[in-house]
Amino acid sequence: MTVVRNVRNWFYERLEWDDLIAPLRKKTVPLHRLSYWYFLGGITLFLFVIQVLTGILLLLYYRPGANEAFESVQYIMTQVQFGWLIRSIHSWSANLMVFTAFAHMFSVLFLKAYRKPRELTWISGVILLVLVMGFGFSGYLLPWNTLAFFATKVGTDIAGQVPFVGHAIMVFLRGGEEVTGATLTRFFGFHVAVLPGLVTVLITFHLLLVQRQGMSVPPHVEKDWNANPTTRRELKFFPNFALRELMAWYTGLGVLGALAAVFPWNLGVKADLFASAPAGIKPEWYFLFMFQTLKMIPSKVWFMDGEVLGILAFGVAGVLWLLLPFLECDRLARSKQWITGMSVFALAYVVAMSVYGYVAK
């Protein structure tokens, strides 16, 4: 015990540990009936860590080549001890991470946590969500199976419809005019190097903003606290809230492990570049609402191509979503009602079109 204490003191003296954790000791978390929504950001971060750890393990055996990718994943699942479980955890945690990121974004939206001075926190969070979806899109191709190959072909075809720069974007993503082994190698680079670097930088910036500005309080709770300060309740971040967050992570790990073990992720059939696309090919669920919308738009709307019009509409909607904090005026209650109504419509639309896209043939 003396040796352990001496080693601990040695590190404390050199790292000045007490000064490092001092902000955490002073930090508090607002306590009200909606406080459980605060856990979503931490759970998303936890799933990202799981992605990194399992991704490193898979990287030890994976080979990013058109002639080796499928076989290397097959080897991981059949020959490497617990390889099937690690891959299944990686795949399930990727989907759960996208889900919790969406849920976190909408919870921030409905709790009005994007208000001044948290505009940059909202913007960095929206960009993080886009990058997380980029993780899903790039990682989906890496097993080089039939569904992933044709889903990537459809996705990059859609990107190619963007006016003026669409063809350049498509060629950049594919590494050529068609989806080939070069596309696989390029997506591998995005998935294991470019996107993790960007996400790490943005997560650090996002967390620093949260640490600096603290947790937001919903307007109606803030109004009640101002009217009656005795009702104000706060919880120390460390150790109280941190322990609760840790229990949420533990629960998430249990759910993730159960899903990975009971519903292992299938590998499918190796991609054949000369085969015809399977009937009813669809992208991953988090792109399904956009995919289904583009399918329902007529081929021609006035003088414009229907798909181009749909992509432009999604682009405008994305810009408005990113700039949402600047659209709300504190002096106009009407602007707040408009944003709330738009948010409810957006959530209902995404859910409805995703379900319809899933059941539609």
C-alpha positions in Angstrom: 0.0 0.0 0.0 2.9 2.3 0.7 4.3 1.7 -2.7 0.9 2.5 -4.4 0.6 5.7 -2.3 4.1 6.8 -3.2 3.4 6.2 -6.9 0.1 8.1 -6.7 1.7 11.0 -5.0 4.5 11.0 -7.6 1.9 11.4 -10.4 -0.1 13.9 -8.4 2.9 16.2 -8.0 3.8 16.1 -11.6 0.4 16.3 -13.1 -1.1 18.6 -10.5 -4.1 16.4 -10.5 -6.1 18.5 -8.0 -5.9 21.5 -10.3 -7.0 19.4 -13.3 -10.1 18.1 -11.7 -10.9 21.3 -9.8 -13.4 22.5 -12.5 -15.2 19.1 -12.3 -15.6 19.5 -8.5 -17.2 22.9 -8.9 -19.3 21.9 -11.9 -23.0 21.3 -11.2 -25.9 19.8 -13.2 -29.4 21.3 -13.0 -31.8 18.8 -11.5 -35.4 18.8 -12.7 -37.9 16.4 -14.2 -36.2 16.5 -17.6 -32.7 15.9 -16.4 -32.5 12.4 -17.7 -32.1 13.8 -21.2 -28.7 15.0 -20.2 -27.4 11.4 -20.3 -27.8 11.0 -24.1 -24.7 13.0 -24.9 -22.6 10.9 -22.6 -24.1 7.6 -24.0 -23.2 8.8 -27.5 -19.7 9.5 -26.4 -19.5 6.1 -24.8 -20.6 4.3 -28.0 -18.0 6.3 -29.9 -15.3 4.9 -27.5 -16.7 1.4 -28.1 -16.4 2.0 -31.8 -12.8 3.1 -31.5 -11.8 0.1 -29.3 -13.6 -2.6 -31.4 -12.4 -0.9 -34.6 -8.8 -1.2 -33.5 -9.3 -4.9 -32.8 -10.9 -5.5 -36.2 -8.1 -3.5 -37.9 -5.6 -6.1 -36.7 -7.1 -8.6 -39.2 -9.0 -6.5 -41.8 -7.5 -6.0 -45.3 -8.9 -3.2 -47.4 -8.7 -4.7 -50.8 -11.4 -5.9 -53.2 -9.9 -9.3 -53.3 -9.3 -9.6 -49.6 -11.8 -7.5 -47.7 -14.7 -10.0 -47.7 -12.4 -12.9 -46.9 -10.7 -11.1 -44.0 -14.0 -10.3 -42.4 -15.1 -13.9 -42.9 -11.8 -15.0 -41.2 -12.5 -12.6 -38.3 -16.0 -14.1 -37.8 -15.1 -17.8 -38.2 -11.4 -18.2 -37.1 -10.5 -15.4 -34.7 -11.6 -16.1 -31.1 -14.6 -14.0 -30.3 -14.1 -12.2 -33.6 -17.8 -12.6 -34.5 -18.7 -10.9 -31.2 -16.3 -8.0 -31.7 -17.6 -7.4 -35.2 -21.2 -7.6 -34.0 -20.6 -5.2 -31.2 -18.9 -2.8 -33.6 -21.8 -2.9 -36.0 -24.5 -2.6 -33.3 -22.7 0.2 -31.5 -22.4 2.1 -34.8 -26.2 1.9 -35.3 -26.9 2.7 -31.7 -24.5 5.7 -31.8 -26.4 7.2 -34.8 -29.7 6.6 -32.9 -28.5 8.3 -29.7 -26.9 11.1 -31.6 -30.3 11.8 -33.3 -32.1 11.5 -30.0 -29.5 13.8 -28.3 -30.0 16.4 -31.1 -33.8 16.4 -30.8 -33.6 16.5 -27.0 -31.4 19.6 -27.2 -33.9 21.0 -29.7 -37.0 20.5 -27.6 -35.3 21.7 -24.4 -34.2 24.9 -26.2 -30.6 24.2 -25.3 -29.4 25.9 -28.5 -30.2 29.4 -27.2 -27.6 32.1 -26.6 -24.8 31.6 -25.7 -24.8 28.0 -26.9 -25.0 28.6 -30.6 -21.5 27.1 -31.2 -22.4 24.1 -29.1 -25.4 23.4 -31.4 -23.4 24.0 -34.6 -20.6 21.7 -33.5 -23.2 19.1 -32.5 -25.0 19.1 -35.8 -21.7 18.8 -37.7 -20.8 15.9 -35.4 -24.1 14.2 -36.3 -23.2 14.5 -40.0 -19.8 13.0 -39.4 -21.3 10.2 -37.5 -23.6 9.4 -40.4 -20.4 9.6 -42.6 -18.9 6.9 -40.3 -21.9 4.7 -41.1 -21.8 5.3 -44.8 -18.1 4.7 -45.2 -18.0 1.7 -42.8 -21.0 0.0 -44.5 -18.9 -0.8 -47.6 -15.9 -2.2 -45.8 -17.1 -5.9 -45.6 -17.5 -5.7 -49.4 -20.7 -7.7 -49.6 -23.5 -7.4 -52.1 -25.9 -5.2 -50.2 -23.1 -2.8 -49.1 -21.7 -2.5 -52.7 -25.1 -1.6 -54.3 -26.2 0.6 -51.4 -22.9 2.6 -51.8 -23.5 2.7 -55.6 -27.0 4.2 -54.9 -25.7 6.6 -52.3 -22.9 8.0 -54.5 -25.3 8.2 -57.4 -27.5 10.5 -55.3 -24.4 12.6 -54.4 -23.7 12.8 -58.1 -27.0 14.6 -58.6 -26.0 17.7 -56.7 -26.0 20.6 -59.1 -22.7 21.9 -60.5 -20.4 19.9 -58.2 -22.2 16.6 -58.0 -20.1 14.7 -60.6 -16.9 15.9 -58.9 -18.2 14.7 -55.5 -19.1 11.3 -56.9 -15.7 10.8 -58.5 -14.0 11.9 -55.4 -16.0 9.5 -53.2 -15.6 6.6 -55.7 -12.1 7.2 -56.8 -13.4 7.0 -60.3 -16.5 6.8 -62.3 -17.7 3.5 -60.8 -17.7 1.7 -57.4 -14.6 -0.4 -57.5 -11.8 -1.6 -55.2 -10.5 2.0 -55.3 -13.7 3.1 -53.7 -13.2 0.5 -50.9 -9.7 1.7 -50.3 -10.8 5.3 -50.2 -13.7 4.6 -47.8 -11.3 2.7 -45.6 -9.1 5.8 -45.4 -12.1 8.0 -44.6 -13.4 5.5 -41.9 -10.2 4.9 -40.0 -8.2 8.1 -40.4 -10.0 11.2 -41.8 -13.4 10.9 -39.9 -11.9 9.8 -36.6 -9.5 12.7 -36.6 -12.2 15.2 -37.4 -14.6 13.7 -34.9 -12.0 13.7 -32.1 -11.3 17.4 -32.7 -14.9 18.4 -32.8 -15.8 16.3 -29.7 -13.1 18.0 -27.8 -14.3 21.4 -28.9 -17.9 20.4 -28.1 -17.1 19.2 -24.6 -15.1 22.3 -23.8 -18.1 24.4 -24.8 -20.3 22.3 -22.5 -17.8 22.6 -19.7 -17.5 26.3 -20.2 -21.2 27.1 -20.5 -22.7 24.4 -18.3 -25.9 22.5 -18.8 -28.8 24.4 -20.3 -32.1 24.6 -18.4 -35.4 24.6 -20.3 -37.1 28.0 -20.4 -40.1 27.0 -18.4 -37.9 25.5 -15.6 -35.7 28.6 -15.7 -38.8 30.8 -15.4 -40.0 28.8 -12.4 -36.6 29.1 -10.7 -36.4 32.8 -11.2 -39.9 33.2 -9.8 -39.2 31.0 -6.8 -35.4 30.6 -6.2 -36.0 28.1 -3.4 -37.2 25.5 -5.9 -33.8 25.6 -7.7 -32.0 22.2 -7.4 -28.5 21.2 -8.6 -26.4 18.1 -8.5 -22.6 18.0 -8.3 -21.2 16.7 -11.5 -18.4 14.8 -9.7 -19.0 12.4 -8.2 -22.8 12.4 -8.2 -23.8 12.9 -11.8 -20.6 11.1 -13.0 -21.6 8.0 -11.2 -25.1 8.2 -12.6 -23.7 8.6 -16.1 -21.4 5.6 -15.4 -24.5 3.5 -14.6 -26.1 4.6 -17.8 -23.0 3.5 -19.7 -23.1 0.2 -17.8 -26.7 -0.3 -18.9 -25.8 0.6 -22.5 -23.0 -1.9 -22.5 -25.4 -4.6 -21.3 -27.9 -3.7 -24.0 -25.2 -3.7 -26.6 -23.7 -7.0 -25.5 -27.2 -8.6 -25.5 -27.9 -7.4 -29.1 -24.5 -8.5 -30.3 -24.9 -12.0 -28.9 -28.5 -12.7 -29.6 -28.6 -11.0 -33.0 -25.1 -11.3 -34.5 -24.4 -9.2 -37.5 -24.5 -11.2 -40.8 -21.8 -10.9 -43.4 -23.9 -11.7 -46.5 -22.5 -12.6 -49.9 -19.4 -11.2 -51.5 -19.9 -8.3 -53.9 -19.9 -9.0 -57.6 -19.2 -5.9 -59.7 -20.9 -7.5 -62.7 -24.0 -8.8 -61.0 -27.3 -7.0 -61.2 -28.6 -5.2 -58.2 -30.8 -7.2 -55.8 -34.5 -6.2 -55.8 -35.5 -3.7 -53.2 -32.0 -2.4 -52.4 -32.1 0.2 -49.6 -29.5 2.2 -47.7 -29.0 2.0 -43.9 -32.0 3.1 -41.8 -30.6 6.6 -41.0 -30.6 7.5 -44.7 -33.9 5.8 -45.4 -36.1 8.9 -45.0 -34.1 10.8 -47.6 -33.9 7.8 -49.9 -37.7 7.3 -49.8 -38.4 11.0 -50.3 -36.3 11.1 -53.4 -38.1 8.0 -54.7 -41.5 9.6 -54.3 -40.7 12.8 -56.1 -41.8 12.8 -59.7 -39.0 12.5 -62.3 -39.8 16.0 -63.5 -41.2 18.9 -61.5 -41.7 21.8 -63.9 -38.4 22.3 -65.6 -36.3 20.6 -62.9 -35.2 17.0 -62.4 -37.2 15.7 -59.4 -34.1 14.1 -57.7 -32.1 17.3 -58.1 -35.0 19.3 -56.6 -35.2 16.9 -53.6 -31.5 17.1 -53.0 -31.7 20.9 -53.1 -34.6 20.8 -50.6 -32.6 18.7 -48.2 -29.6 21.0 -48.6 -31.7 24.0 -47.7 -33.3 22.2 -44.8 -29.8 21.2 -43.5 -28.5 24.8 -43.7 -31.6 26.0 -41.8 -31.1 23.3 -39.2 -27.5 24.3 -38.7 -28.4 28.0 -38.3 -31.4 27.3 -36.1 -30.1 29.3 -33.0 -30.0 32.4 -35.2 -33.6 32.0 -36.4 -35.1 32.4 -32.9 -35.7 35.9 -31.6 -36.1 36.3 -27.9 -38.5 39.2 -28.4 -40.9 37.3 -30.6 -42.8 34.4 -29.1 -44.1 33.6 -32.7 -40.5 32.6 -33.8 -40.3 30.2 -30.9 -43.6 28.6 -31.8 -42.5 28.4 -35.4 -39.3 26.6 -34.5 -41.1 24.2 -32.1 -43.7 23.4 -34.8 -40.9 22.8 -37.4 -39.0 20.6 -35.0 -42.1 18.4 -34.3 -42.8 18.2 -38.1 -39.1 17.2 -38.8 -39.2 14.5 -36.2 -42.5 13.1 -37.4 -41.4 13.2 -41.0 -38.1 11.4 -40.4 -39.9 8.7 -38.4 -42.8 8.3 -40.8 -40.7 8.2 -44.0 -38.2 5.8 -42.4 -41.0 3.4 -41.4 -42.6 3.7 -44.8 -39.3 3.2 -46.5 -38.7 0.1 -44.5 -42.0 -1.6 -45.3 -42.3 -0.3 -48.9 -41.1 -2.6 -51.7 
